[in-house]
């Protein structure tokens, strides 16, 4: 059984992945409650004060912003606040 990860650890891992251009897999909710799966996306930047991270799709270059507190799964691990 995989252990749950604290959001602060996940944010550190996202920053490291952005630094080394590594792919991550995360799931998050949208503001309207729908789920979004970002499997194989590369984090490009994060803003700790704004509470967002930007992810880029390596296939087509699409960039999306994810609100940090709406991330509920990171690399197969559940995320808790």
C-alpha positions in Angstrom: 0.0 0.0 0.0 1.3 3.4 -0.9 1.6 6.0 1.8 -0.1 9.4 1.6 2.1 12.5 1.0 1.8 15.9 2.5 1.1 18.8 0.2 4.4 20.6 1.2 6.4 17.5 0.1 4.5 17.4 -3.2 5.3 21.1 -3.9 9.0 20.5 -3.2 8.9 17.6 -5.6 7.2 19.6 -8.2 9.9 22.3 -7.9 12.6 19.7 -8.2 10.9 18.2 -11.3 10.7 21.6 -12.8 14.4 22.2 -12.2 15.4 18.9 -13.8 12.7 18.8 -16.5 11.2 15.5 -15.2 7.8 14.2 -16.0 5.2 13.8 -13.2 1.8 12.3 -12.9 -0.8 14.2 -10.9 -4.5 14.4 -10.6 -6.3 17.6 -9.5 -9.8 19.0 -9.4 -10.9 22.0 -11.4 -12.7 24.9 -9.7 -16.0 23.4 -10.9 -15.3 20.0 -9.4 -14.3 18.1 -12.5 -11.2 15.9 -12.3 -8.1 16.5 -14.5 -5.3 13.9 -15.1 -1.9 15.3 -15.9 0.0 12.1 -16.5 3.4 12.7 -18.1 3.4 16.5 -17.9 6.5 18.5 -17.0 6.3 21.2 -14.3 7.7 24.5 -15.6 7.3 26.9 -12.7 5.5 27.5 -9.5 4.5 30.5 -7.4 4.4 29.7 -3.7 2.6 32.9 -2.9 0.0 32.5 -5.6 -0.5 28.8 -4.8 -0.2 27.6 -8.4 2.2 25.5 -10.5 2.4 25.5 -14.3 2.6 22.2 -16.2 3.5 21.7 -19.8 2.4 18.9 -22.1 5.6 17.6 -23.8 3.6 16.3 -26.8 2.0 19.6 -28.0 3.5 22.3 -25.7 0.2 23.2 -24.0 0.7 24.9 -20.7 -1.8 24.8 -17.9 -1.9 26.3 -14.3 -2.9 24.0 -11.4 -4.0 25.3 -8.1 -1.8 23.6 -5.4 -4.5 22.9 -2.9 -6.6 21.1 -5.5 -4.0 18.4 -6.2 -5.2 15.1 -4.7 -2.9 12.6 -6.2 0.9 12.8 -7.1 2.7 9.9 -8.8 0.2 7.4 -7.5 0.2 8.7 -3.9 -2.7 10.4 -2.2 -2.0 14.0 -1.2 -3.3 15.5 2.1 -3.2 19.0 3.5 
